[in-house]
Amino acid sequence: MEPPLDPLSDVFASLNVRTGSFSGLDAGGRWGLRFRMRDHIKIGAVLSGSCLLSADGGEPLWLTAGDCFLLAAHEEFVLSDGPRTPLSSGEAAFAAATGRIVRVGDDNRGGDEGRTLVIAGSVHFLDATVALLLSGLPPASAIRADTPQARAIQPLLTLFRDEVGAVRLGASVMSARLTEILFIQAMRALVAGEEPAAGWLGALGDPRIGGALLVMHQQAARRWTVAELGREVGMSRAGFAARFKQLVGMPPLVYLQRWRVLAAGKELRGGERTVAAVAADWGYTSESAFSNAFKRVTGVSPARYRNDPAAAAPEQPRDRFSPRPHPSDGDPREDPARTNAQVF
């Protein structure tokens, strides 16, 4: 095993996701739409104009051109021109559309000046063990265009702008790939931002807990104790355990076991190595011990996981990030106009 560069790169390398082709909202005048949140993360950006975004009834975010947003709401999110605008159904607006861009609000036939263009795509986690690491994301996060963290994102928005409304060969594949890259860049920006992100992402930016995560990923096969991990970052056992659980959302050794299983699962899917060989590489003393731990985390045996990764389920009750595609999300391989009209 080669040691990872860092935990964020490590997790990104193991992501098993399905990204949907992006869709867009072209709005002018007074407008407001309410959307039900489905079982995925939403990544998007304001390409022109401005709008108000709120999720799960939380504090609204004012977004302007060049700003990106990441939605992990549980119930709903709202996009509008202002706080007091009446809201209509976003699903109804997109269901009635015939293309990937839906036009709402005043028609403004005199031109496009002053209109707002928002694009968004969905990210579905097909592997529950990765999804659990990211389940602490806040309902809505903004990556501001004028921050250093957003510098790498701006060229992507130019590509999105070029793809909006275009009918080109490979359009659905291109937009799905752009959605995935935008998601990764947004996650990187949240880690590096001035305001700490919540959950596992925020823990990466914590000097001590982030250092512990790095050590755990670099030496995942080692039989760590909580006291040893605490000493690695200059903390007492009790202080480290409490701080780790507060930031990451689970005890250190539970996280370590989940990460071992996730990394081992990637190796199982990627080659013809035996379960026993993979188990030994990741610090398990026997194939049966590995199989028991693997099933506790994923809900399935290593052999079944190798053949059907999407069958894995978390050890706790299924949550909104579990691998469960929404029936109306469609297949990104379908006609982009038909698919995107259903899934802003």
C-alpha positions as CSV (number, residue, x, y, z in Angstrom):
1,M,0.0,0.0,0.0
2,E,1.3,3.4,-0.9
3,P,0.6,6.1,1.7
4,P,-2.0,8.6,0.7
5,L,-1.2,12.3,0.1
6,D,-3.9,13.4,2.5
7,P,-7.3,12.2,3.7
8,L,-9.2,14.4,1.3
9,S,-7.4,13.1,-1.7
10,D,-7.7,9.6,-0.3
11,V,-11.5,9.8,0.0
12,F,-11.9,11.5,-3.4
13,A,-9.9,8.6,-4.9
14,S,-12.4,6.2,-3.4
15,L,-15.6,8.1,-4.3
16,N,-18.2,5.9,-6.0
17,V,-20.7,8.5,-7.2
18,R,-23.2,9.1,-10.0
19,T,-23.4,12.7,-11.2
20,G,-26.4,14.0,-13.1
21,S,-26.1,16.3,-16.1
22,F,-26.6,19.9,-14.9
23,S,-29.8,21.9,-15.5
24,G,-30.4,25.6,-15.3
25,L,-32.7,28.3,-14.2
26,D,-33.1,31.5,-16.2
27,A,-35.1,34.0,-14.1
28,G,-36.1,37.6,-14.3
29,G,-38.2,40.1,-12.4
30,R,-40.1,38.6,-9.4
31,W,-39.7,34.9,-9.0
32,G,-39.4,32.2,-6.4
33,L,-39.2,28.4,-6.5
34,R,-39.4,25.8,-3.7
35,F,-37.7,22.4,-4.3
36,R,-38.0,19.2,-2.4
37,M,-34.6,17.8,-1.5
38,R,-33.9,14.3,-2.8
39,D,-31.4,11.7,-1.7
40,H,-28.3,13.5,-3.1
41,I,-26.1,16.5,-2.7
42,K,-26.7,19.4,-5.0
43,I,-23.8,21.4,-6.4
44,G,-24.4,24.6,-8.4
45,A,-23.3,28.1,-9.3
46,V,-24.7,31.5,-10.2
47,L,-23.4,32.3,-13.7
48,S,-25.1,35.8,-13.9
49,G,-27.3,38.0,-11.8
50,S,-28.1,37.2,-8.2
51,C,-30.5,35.3,-6.0
52,L,-31.4,34.3,-2.5
53,L,-30.9,30.6,-1.4
54,S,-32.2,29.1,1.7
55,A,-32.3,25.4,2.8
56,D,-34.3,23.6,5.5
57,G,-35.6,27.0,6.8
58,G,-32.1,28.2,7.7
59,E,-30.5,31.6,7.3
60,P,-30.7,32.6,3.6
61,L,-27.6,33.1,1.5
62,W,-27.4,36.0,-1.0
63,L,-25.5,34.7,-4.0
64,T,-24.1,36.8,-6.9
65,A,-22.4,35.9,-10.2
66,G,-19.4,33.6,-9.7
67,D,-20.6,32.3,-6.3
68,C,-21.0,28.5,-6.0
69,F,-23.2,26.6,-3.5
70,L,-23.3,23.1,-2.1
71,L,-26.7,21.8,-0.8
72,A,-27.0,19.0,1.6
73,A,-30.4,19.9,2.9
74,H,-32.7,17.2,4.3
75,E,-36.1,18.7,3.4
76,E,-36.2,21.5,0.9
77,F,-34.4,24.5,-0.6
78,V,-35.7,27.8,-2.0
79,L,-34.3,30.0,-4.7
80,S,-35.8,33.4,-5.3
81,D,-35.2,37.0,-6.2
82,G,-35.9,38.2,-2.6
83,P,-37.2,37.2,0.8
84,R,-40.8,38.2,0.4
85,T,-41.5,36.8,-3.1
86,P,-44.4,34.2,-3.3
87,L,-43.0,30.7,-4.0
88,S,-44.2,28.2,-6.6
89,S,-43.2,24.6,-7.1
90,G,-39.8,24.1,-8.7
91,E,-40.7,20.5,-9.6
92,A,-43.7,21.7,-11.6
93,A,-41.7,24.3,-13.4
94,F,-39.0,21.8,-14.5
95,A,-41.6,19.0,-15.3
96,A,-43.2,21.4,-17.8
97,A,-39.9,22.3,-19.5
98,T,-38.7,20.8,-22.7
99,G,-35.0,21.7,-22.4
100,R,-32.3,21.8,-19.8
101,I,-32.8,25.6,-19.0
102,V,-36.1,26.6,-17.4
103,R,-37.2,30.2,-17.8
104,V,-39.3,31.7,-14.9
105,G,-40.4,35.1,-13.8
106,D,-41.0,38.2,-16.0
107,D,-40.4,37.3,-19.7
108,N,-38.4,40.4,-20.3
109,R,-38.6,40.1,-24.1
110,G,-36.6,43.3,-24.4
111,G,-33.3,41.5,-23.5
112,D,-31.4,39.4,-21.0
113,E,-30.0,42.3,-19.0
114,G,-30.7,41.9,-15.3
115,R,-31.7,38.2,-15.6
116,T,-30.3,35.6,-13.3
117,L,-28.8,32.3,-14.6
118,V,-28.3,29.5,-12.0
119,I,-27.0,26.0,-12.9
120,A,-27.0,22.9,-10.7
121,G,-26.3,19.2,-10.8
122,S,-26.8,16.3,-8.5
123,V,-24.2,14.0,-6.8
124,H,-25.4,10.6,-5.7
125,F,-23.2,8.5,-3.4
126,L,-23.3,4.8,-4.5
127,D,-21.1,3.7,-1.6
128,A,-22.6,4.2,1.8
129,T,-19.3,4.1,3.6
130,V,-18.1,7.2,1.8
131,A,-21.5,8.8,2.2
132,L,-21.3,8.5,6.0
133,L,-18.0,10.5,6.0
134,L,-19.8,13.4,4.3
135,S,-23.1,13.3,6.2
136,G,-22.1,16.2,8.5
137,L,-22.3,18.8,5.7
138,P,-24.4,21.8,6.6
139,P,-27.7,22.3,4.7
140,A,-26.3,25.0,2.5
141,S,-22.7,26.3,1.9
142,A,-21.5,29.1,-0.3
143,I,-18.1,29.4,-2.0
144,R,-17.7,33.1,-2.8
145,A,-16.3,34.2,-6.1
146,D,-14.0,36.8,-4.5
147,T,-12.2,34.3,-2.1
148,P,-8.9,32.7,-2.8
149,Q,-10.5,29.3,-2.4
150,A,-12.8,30.0,-5.4
151,R,-9.9,30.8,-7.8
152,A,-9.8,27.3,-9.3
153,I,-13.5,27.1,-9.7
154,Q,-14.0,30.2,-11.9
155,P,-12.6,28.5,-15.1
156,L,-15.1,25.7,-14.6
157,L,-17.9,28.3,-14.6
158,T,-16.7,29.5,-18.0
159,L,-17.1,25.9,-19.3
160,F,-20.5,25.6,-17.8
161,R,-21.5,28.9,-19.5
162,D,-20.3,27.6,-22.8
163,E,-22.4,24.4,-22.4
164,V,-25.6,26.1,-21.3
165,G,-28.2,25.8,-23.9
166,A,-25.9,24.2,-26.4
167,V,-26.9,21.1,-28.4
168,R,-23.6,19.2,-28.9
169,L,-22.5,15.7,-29.2
170,G,-21.6,14.3,-25.8
171,A,-23.4,17.1,-24.0
172,S,-24.8,14.9,-21.2
173,V,-21.4,13.3,-20.6
174,M,-19.6,16.6,-20.6
175,S,-22.0,18.2,-18.1
176,A,-21.9,15.2,-15.8
177,R,-18.1,15.4,-15.7
178,L,-18.2,19.1,-15.1
179,T,-20.6,18.5,-12.2
180,E,-18.3,16.0,-10.6
181,I,-15.2,18.3,-10.9
182,L,-17.2,21.3,-9.6
183,F,-18.2,19.1,-6.6
184,I,-14.6,18.2,-5.8
185,Q,-13.4,21.8,-6.2
186,A,-16.2,23.0,-3.9
187,M,-15.3,20.5,-1.2
188,R,-11.6,21.6,-1.4
189,A,-12.7,25.2,-1.1
190,L,-14.8,24.4,2.0
191,V,-11.9,22.8,3.7
192,A,-9.6,25.7,2.9
193,G,-12.1,28.4,3.7
194,E,-11.8,31.0,6.5
195,E,-14.9,29.7,8.2
196,P,-14.5,26.0,9.3
197,A,-16.8,23.5,7.6
198,A,-18.9,21.2,9.6
199,G,-18.3,17.5,10.2
200,W,-15.5,15.5,8.6
201,L,-14.5,18.3,6.2
202,G,-14.1,20.8,9.1
203,A,-12.1,18.2,11.0
204,L,-9.5,18.1,8.2
205,G,-8.9,21.8,8.8
206,D,-8.4,21.4,12.6
207,P,-4.6,21.4,13.3
208,R,-4.8,18.4,15.7
209,I,-7.7,16.3,14.5
210,G,-6.7,16.9,10.9
211,G,-3.2,15.7,11.9
212,A,-4.7,12.6,13.5
213,L,-6.8,11.9,10.4
214,L,-3.6,12.2,8.2
215,V,-1.8,9.7,10.5
216,M,-4.8,7.3,10.5
217,H,-4.9,7.3,6.7
218,Q,-1.2,6.9,6.2
219,Q,-1.0,4.0,8.7
220,A,-4.5,2.6,8.5
221,A,-3.3,-1.0,9.0
222,R,-1.7,-0.2,12.3
223,R,-3.5,-1.4,15.4
224,W,-4.0,2.0,16.9
225,T,-5.3,2.8,20.4
226,V,-7.0,6.1,21.2
227,A,-4.2,7.0,23.6
228,E,-1.6,6.5,20.8
229,L,-3.5,8.6,18.4
230,G,-3.8,11.3,21.0
231,R,-0.1,11.3,21.7
232,E,0.6,11.7,18.0
233,V,-1.1,15.1,18.0
234,G,-0.1,16.2,21.6
235,M,-3.4,15.5,23.3
236,S,-4.6,13.5,26.2
237,R,-6.6,10.3,25.5
238,A,-9.8,11.8,26.9
239,G,-9.4,15.2,25.2
240,F,-8.6,13.7,21.9
241,A,-11.5,11.2,22.0
242,A,-14.0,14.0,22.8
243,R,-12.6,16.5,20.2
244,F,-12.5,13.8,17.5
245,K,-16.1,12.7,18.1
246,Q,-17.3,16.3,18.3
247,L,-15.8,17.2,14.9
248,V,-16.0,13.9,12.9
249,G,-19.2,12.7,14.4
250,M,-18.0,9.3,15.5
251,P,-15.3,7.8,17.9
252,P,-11.7,7.6,16.5
253,L,-11.6,3.8,16.2
254,V,-15.0,3.6,14.6
255,Y,-13.8,6.0,12.0
256,L,-10.6,4.0,11.5
257,Q,-12.6,0.8,11.0
258,R,-14.9,2.4,8.5
259,W,-11.9,3.8,6.6
260,R,-10.1,0.5,6.5
261,V,-13.2,-1.2,5.2
262,L,-13.7,1.5,2.5
263,A,-10.1,1.2,1.4
264,A,-10.2,-2.5,1.4
265,G,-13.4,-2.5,-0.6
266,K,-11.8,-0.4,-3.3
267,E,-9.0,-3.0,-3.6
268,L,-11.6,-5.8,-3.8
269,R,-13.3,-4.1,-6.6
270,G,-10.1,-3.2,-8.4
271,G,-8.5,-6.6,-9.0
272,E,-8.4,-10.3,-8.6
273,R,-6.7,-10.5,-5.1
274,T,-8.2,-12.8,-2.6
275,V,-10.2,-11.6,0.4
276,A,-7.5,-13.0,2.7
277,A,-4.7,-11.1,1.0
278,V,-6.6,-7.8,1.2
279,A,-7.5,-8.5,4.8
280,A,-3.8,-9.0,5.7
281,D,-2.8,-5.7,4.0
282,W,-5.3,-3.8,6.1
283,G,-4.3,-5.2,9.5
284,Y,-6.8,-8.0,10.0
285,T,-5.4,-11.1,11.6
286,S,-7.8,-13.5,9.8
287,E,-10.2,-13.5,6.9
288,S,-13.1,-14.2,9.2
289,A,-12.2,-11.2,11.4
290,F,-12.1,-9.0,8.3
291,S,-15.3,-10.4,6.9
292,N,-17.1,-9.7,10.2
293,A,-15.8,-6.2,10.4
294,F,-16.6,-5.6,6.7
295,K,-20.2,-6.8,7.1
296,R,-20.7,-4.6,10.2
297,V,-19.8,-1.5,8.3
298,T,-21.3,-2.2,4.8
299,G,-24.1,-4.7,5.6
300,V,-22.7,-7.2,3.1
301,S,-19.9,-9.7,2.8
302,P,-16.6,-8.8,1.0
303,A,-17.5,-11.3,-1.8
304,R,-20.9,-9.7,-2.4
305,Y,-19.4,-6.2,-2.2
306,R,-16.8,-7.1,-4.9
307,N,-19.6,-8.2,-7.2
308,D,-22.2,-5.6,-6.3
309,P,-20.8,-2.4,-4.6
310,A,-24.2,-0.7,-4.7
311,A,-25.6,-3.4,-2.4
312,A,-23.6,-2.0,0.6
313,A,-25.6,-0.3,3.3
314,P,-24.4,1.5,6.5
315,E,-24.5,-0.3,9.8
316,Q,-26.9,2.3,11.2
317,P,-30.4,3.0,9.7
318,R,-30.4,4.1,6.1
319,D,-30.1,7.9,5.8
320,R,-30.4,10.4,3.0
321,F,-26.9,9.7,1.7
322,S,-27.4,6.0,1.3
323,P,-27.2,4.5,-2.2
324,R,-30.8,4.9,-3.1
325,P,-31.5,6.7,-6.5
326,H,-34.7,8.7,-6.7
327,P,-37.1,7.2,-9.2
328,S,-37.5,10.5,-11.0
329,D,-33.9,11.3,-11.4
330,G,-33.5,9.5,-14.7
331,D,-30.4,8.1,-16.2
332,P,-27.7,10.6,-17.3
333,R,-27.2,8.6,-20.4
334,E,-30.7,9.5,-21.6
335,D,-31.5,12.5,-23.7
336,P,-30.2,15.5,-21.7
337,A,-33.2,17.7,-22.3
338,R,-35.6,15.0,-21.0
339,T,-33.4,14.2,-18.0
340,N,-32.5,17.6,-16.9
341,A,-36.0,18.9,-17.1
342,Q,-36.8,16.6,-14.1
343,V,-33.8,17.2,-11.8
344,F,-32.7,20.7,-11.0
